[in-house]
Amino acid sequence: MLRNQATALLRYEHLTTTVPRAKELRPFVERLITVAKRGLSGGQANGHLLNARRLIMQDLQDREVVTKLFDTLAPRFAARAGGYTRLLRIGYRKGDSAEVAQVELVGSEFDPRAKSEEAPRAEGAPKKSVGGRLRAAAERLRGSKKENEEVAADPAEKKPAKRASKKPKKESSKD
């Protein structure tokens, strides 16, 4: 299970799992990245790169992930001394109330809402809050303000205020 989670983390650069599993996964993945960094810094002349690939292939069985680790991830973390992963506690799982965390590689900053936020903005409609959407729906049902102003242009036809008394006021005439 640890190998599968490490493979998924290196492939997608983020993973959602329980906190104990995430804590076990962290040192395993960080060791893999460190071995890949050492292999890259040693160079191909001495065989360090080949040896590092073989060491990582013992833990990860997916060649594409190993290639990604050596081609993109290890060079990204070349200047970093350690701490390649970040553990973010998300909350509790609904079914069994297990504490859930997201493990991600530092520098990837995965945003799950990125696709959903880009779609409305691409259409040209500005992002509205819930209150703004409710107001817009109410205006559509009632009609726009301009239509209301045209209908209620005559002061005699104006509707009484909501909390005004229902009895008409007596007009006092001063002669």
Buried (B, 14 or more C-beta within 10 A) or exposed (E): EEEEBBBBBBBEBBBBBBBEBBEBBBEBBBBBBBBBBBBBEBEEEEEBBEBBBEBBEEBBEBEEBBEBBBEEBBEBBEEEEEEBBBBEEEEEEEEEEEEBBBBBBEEEEEEEEEEEEEEEEEEEEEEEEEEEEEEEEEEEEEEEEEEEEEEEEEEEEEEEEEEEEEEEEEEEEEE
